[in-house]
Amino acid sequence: RNAAQALDNVPGDREIKLRTRVARGVTLSKRRYRLALALFIEDNGPGVPEAIRDKIFFPLVSGREGGSGLGLTIAQTFIAQHNGAIECDSVPGRTIFTILLPLEFHRAGA
């Protein structure tokens, strides 16, 4: 939803891309995982305002008028509950959120 809202006032072609891959040898929450799911959410919106880039995961921080500032905080909490991580890389014209979630497979009877 954040990516779609970021594109509200973008002229021309608006893009939201979702990409996935398997990452190998990832450390999350101070634990090493052999495999992790990497999910990339990219848009070509205006970018996260520089003044709040370091704070976007804090409660009540929003760069959008009328925004509650809770969405990314809640997302980060859910991801952390699954031993994952979320980060943001943003410049004007491109923002990428990267979510990493550990993949663990258990054998039946193990």
Secondary structure per residue as TSV (DSSP state, phi and psi in degrees):
chain	resnum	aa	ss	phi	psi
A	1	R	-	360.0	-40.4
A	2	N	H	-59.2	-42.8
A	3	A	H	-63.2	-43.1
A	4	A	H	-63.7	-41.7
A	5	Q	H	-66.1	-34.0
A	6	A	H	-65.4	-23.2
A	7	L	T	-93.2	-0.1
A	8	D	T	-51.3	-42.7
A	9	N	T	-109.2	21.6
A	10	V	-	-90.2	121.9
A	11	P	-	-75.8	157.2
A	12	G	S	79.4	-155.7
A	13	D	-	-71.1	128.2
A	14	R	-	-106.4	134.7
A	15	E	-	-131.6	136.1
A	16	I	E	-127.6	121.9
A	17	K	E	-114.8	136.9
A	18	L	E	-115.8	127.0
A	19	R	E	-130.5	148.4
A	20	T	E	-131.6	156.3
A	21	R	E	-160.7	166.0
A	22	V	E	-97.3	124.7
A	23	A	E	-99.4	141.3
A	24	R	E	-110.7	144.4
A	25	G	E	61.4	57.2
A	26	V	E	-106.7	138.1
A	27	T	E	-103.7	121.9
A	28	L	E	-132.8	134.0
A	29	S	T	50.8	44.2
A	30	K	T	62.5	21.4
A	31	R	E	-127.8	139.4
A	32	R	E	-89.8	130.9
A	33	Y	E	-119.2	140.1
A	34	R	E	-66.7	-41.2
A	35	L	E	-134.4	147.4
A	36	A	E	-144.4	150.2
A	37	L	E	-84.1	128.9
A	38	A	E	-110.5	121.3
A	39	L	E	-115.9	125.1
A	40	F	E	-112.9	127.1
A	41	I	E	-118.4	114.9
A	42	E	E	-123.9	139.4
A	43	D	E	-135.8	164.3
A	44	N	-	-108.8	36.1
A	45	G	S	-79.0	-167.3
A	46	P	S	-72.4	-11.0
A	47	G	-	91.9	163.9
A	48	V	-	-78.5	129.8
A	49	P	-	-54.0	134.7
A	50	E	G	-55.6	-34.7
A	51	A	G	-64.1	-21.9
A	52	I	G	-118.8	3.7
A	53	R	G	-54.5	-38.9
A	54	D	G	-80.5	-5.0
A	55	K	G	-121.6	3.8
A	56	I	T	-64.0	-18.9
A	57	F	T	-93.2	0.2
A	58	F	S	-80.9	147.1
A	59	P	T	-61.1	143.8
A	60	L	T	69.5	14.9
A	61	V	-	-101.1	121.8
A	62	S	-	-144.0	142.1
A	63	G	S	-98.8	4.6
A	64	R	S	-115.0	133.1
A	65	E	T	-61.8	129.4
A	66	G	T	85.3	-1.0
A	67	G	-	-75.1	144.4
A	68	S	-	-81.3	-24.3
A	69	G	S	74.6	21.1
A	70	L	-	-109.3	-22.9
A	71	G	H	-57.2	-51.1
A	72	L	H	-71.7	-30.5
A	73	T	H	-64.6	-44.7
A	74	I	H	-65.6	-44.2
A	75	A	H	-59.0	-45.9
A	76	Q	H	-61.6	-39.3
A	77	T	H	-63.3	-47.5
A	78	F	H	-62.1	-43.0
A	79	I	H	-64.2	-43.1
A	80	A	H	-64.0	-34.5
A	81	Q	H	-63.4	-19.7
A	82	H	T	-105.8	22.0
A	83	N	T	61.6	26.3
A	84	G	-	-101.5	-172.9
A	85	A	E	-145.2	152.2
A	86	I	E	-133.5	140.5
A	87	E	E	-142.8	163.0
A	88	C	E	-128.8	135.2
A	89	D	E	-124.3	117.4
A	90	S	E	-139.3	134.3
A	91	V	E	-137.6	160.1
A	92	P	T	-54.9	126.6
A	93	G	T	94.3	-6.6
A	94	R	E	-161.4	125.4
A	95	T	E	-130.2	133.8
A	96	I	E	-127.2	123.0
A	97	F	E	-99.6	131.0
A	98	T	E	-114.8	126.3
A	99	I	E	-115.4	129.1
A	100	L	E	-116.8	127.9
A	101	L	E	-129.3	129.8
A	102	P	E	-66.0	144.4
A	103	L	E	-111.1	121.3
A	104	E	-	-126.8	134.9
A	105	F	-	-116.5	131.8
A	106	H	-	-113.5	134.0
A	107	R	-	-79.5	143.3
A	108	A	T	-62.3	133.3
A	109	G	T	80.5	1.4
A	110	A	-	-86.5	360.0
